[in-house]
Amino acid sequence: MSDFSFSQGLWELLLRGVWITVQLTVYSAALGAVVAFTVGLARTHRLWIVRFLSGAYFEIFRGTSALVLMIWVFFVVPLTLGWQLVPMWAAVLTLGCTYGAYGSEIVRGAVAAVPVAQREAGVALSMPPAMRMRKILLPQAWPEMVPPFCNLLIELLKGTALVSVLGVADITFAAQLVRNATGQSAPVYTVILVMYFVLAFAITRVMRQVERRAKAGVGRAPAKGTPQARRAVAGRPQDLAGVAQRSAAPGSPGPSTSGGAS
């Protein structure tokens, strides 16, 4: 009967695989973020050629298999260019470009969802397009990007299992070595399922904190533990502030009282 009793060396092999998976996720996510914002913002550009090229990039990477592309980068590119990436960086390049293309649609959609009145306000203030994007559009679009980015980051974590085909010693590759050494399948793959779940859960918790702070930054949801959050328990501070401003306006009626004039 199979059990979970692995030797210390096999556990160390699995833990090294966890560290490699974390590195792959972080490096690929960093590259993917650069690609996502670059391509996503380019798809909102006023020049058609910029929109065309960025849209072509998005369609190409959305329509190709990440696994096949990874093999192509590692085995075919050296035949064309004469140089070869190490397996780790070939995997990072493939995952970053692929998931960055998915993320570009998140960026484009979030920016497009910002109300038109906000854009018009920037134009009325004579802001150039780059300043409007930096000061008005992106700060309001960022809270809408965080939840789908969280899902995409978890998908990227699980997608790192593909790198085992290049011999990168991630969790999946380490599990295959442990399985070959012990002859046990159920315990080994159950353990790595738990490992992937723990990593994904950690990402979820971190991204929820990022989302809470992003919304607090635009006044939509106070950060947990702040004085604004405690005051919001009794009511919505922004609504009370609006009532106070209207009451202070010249010619506006004061707040009504419960008792009439005697």
C-alpha positions, 0 to 999 in steps of 0.5 A: 500500500502506498504511503506518504513516507518519503526520505528526507532527500526526496522531500528536499527535492520537492521543496527545491521544486517549490522554490523553482516554481516560485521563481518562475512565477515571479519572473514570468509575472514581472515580464507579463506585467510589462507586456500587459501594460505596454500592449494593453495601453497600445491598443487604446492608442489614437494611431491605427498602426499602433493599435494594429500591431498591438492587436496582432501581438494579442491575437498571435499569442492568444491563438497559440499553445503555450506548450508548443511555443515554449518548445519552439522557443527552446528548440527552433529559435537556436536554429534560426538565430544561432544562440540558445536560451537556458531552459529557465529563461526560455520558459520565463520568456514564453510564459511572460509573453503569453500571459502578458498578452492575456493581461493586455486585454484586462488593461484595455478593458479596464481603461475603456471602462473609465467613465467618459466624463473623467476623460473630458475632465482631463481635456478640460484641464488641458492635460496631454494624453500621457498625463491624462492616462497617468493621473486620471485613467490608470488610477481609476482603472487599476482597482478593476484590474486587480481581481482578473490579474489575481486569476491570471496570476494563479493560472500562471502559477499552474502554467509553470508545470509546462516547463517540466518538458524542458527539464526545469526542476519545478514542482512537477518535474521533481514529483516525476523524479520522486515517483520514479524513485519510490514507485508511488503515484498517488502520494506524490501527486497528492502532495504536489496538488496540496503544494500548488493549492497552498501557493495559489491561496497565498497569491489570493490573500496577497491580491485581496490586500492589493485590491482593498488598498487599490480601492481605498486609493480612489475612495471606493472602499476604505482600507481595513483598519483605517479610521475611515473604515471604522466610521463607515460602519455607521454610514457612508462617509462620502454620502455624509460629506456630500450632504454637508457640501450641499447644505453649505452651498448658498441658498440651499435649505438647511437640514430638516429637523424632527420637530416643527416650529412651535 
